[in-house]
């Protein structure tokens, strides 16, 4: 959402700006839905194996994101970083 806000403030490509606006809307809806789920469900205890796999996955994504090159063009950099971010999530 932070990256999308930067694109809306500084990007010039209408397609990238539209994508960023849609991402903000969809992410906010997902945050609302997930918050509602958490508020209405009691945790069933911890699954340490799952937690370790998630932490490893998140760390890999953050480490690889740090290696992505940016060129200072807001629209290009946003597209490059978001593609990598979404591929990492898959």
For each residue, the residues with C-beta under 8 A, 3 or more apart:
1: 4 5 23 24 27 28
2: 5 6
3: 6 7 20 78 81 82
4: 1 7 8 20 21 23 24 27 78
5: 1 2 8 9 20 24
6: 2 3 9 10 11 74 78
7: 3 4 10 11 16 17 20 74 75 78
8: 4 5 11 17 20 21 24
9: 5 6
10: 6 7 74
11: 6 7 8 16 17 20 74 75 78
12: 17 74 75
13: 16 17 75
14: 17 18
15: 18 19
16: 7 11 13 19 20 75 78 79
17: 7 8 11 12 13 14 20 21
18: 14 15 21 22
19: 15 16 22 23 82
20: 3 4 5 7 8 11 16 17 23 24 78
21: 4 8 17 18 24 25
22: 18 19 25 26
23: 1 4 19 20 26 27 82
24: 1 4 5 8 20 21 27 28
25: 21 22 28 29
26: 22 23 29 30
27: 1 4 23 24 30 31
28: 1 24 25 31 32
29: 25 26 32 33
30: 26 27 33 34
31: 27 28 34 35
32: 28 29 35 36
33: 29 30 36 37
34: 30 31 37 38
35: 31 32 38 39
36: 32 33 39 40
37: 33 34 40 41
38: 34 35 41
39: 35 36
40: 36 37
41: 37 38
42:
43: 46
44:
45:
46: 43 51
47: 50 51
48: 51 52
49: 52 53
50: 47 53 54
51: 46 47 48 54 55
52: 48 49 55 56
53: 49 50 56 57
54: 50 51 57 58
55: 51 52 58 59
56: 52 53 59 60
57: 53 54 60 61 88
58: 54 55 61 62
59: 55 56 62 63
60: 56 57 63 64 88
61: 57 58 64 65 85 88 89
62: 58 59 65 66
63: 59 60 66 67
64: 60 61 67 68 84 88
65: 61 62 68 81 84 85 88
66: 62 63
67: 63 64
68: 64 65 80 81 84
69: 80
70: 77 80 81
71: 76 77
72: 77
73: 76 77
74: 6 7 10 11 12 77 78
75: 7 11 12 13 16 78 79
76: 71 73 79 80
77: 70 71 72 73 74 80 81
78: 3 4 6 7 11 16 20 74 75 81 82
79: 16 75 76 82 83
80: 68 69 70 76 77 83 84
81: 3 65 68 70 77 78 84 85
82: 3 19 23 78 79 85 86
83: 79 80 86 87
84: 64 65 68 80 81 87 88
85: 61 65 81 82 88 89
86: 82 83 89 90
87: 83 84 90
88: 57 60 61 64 65 84 85
89: 61 85 86
90: 86 87
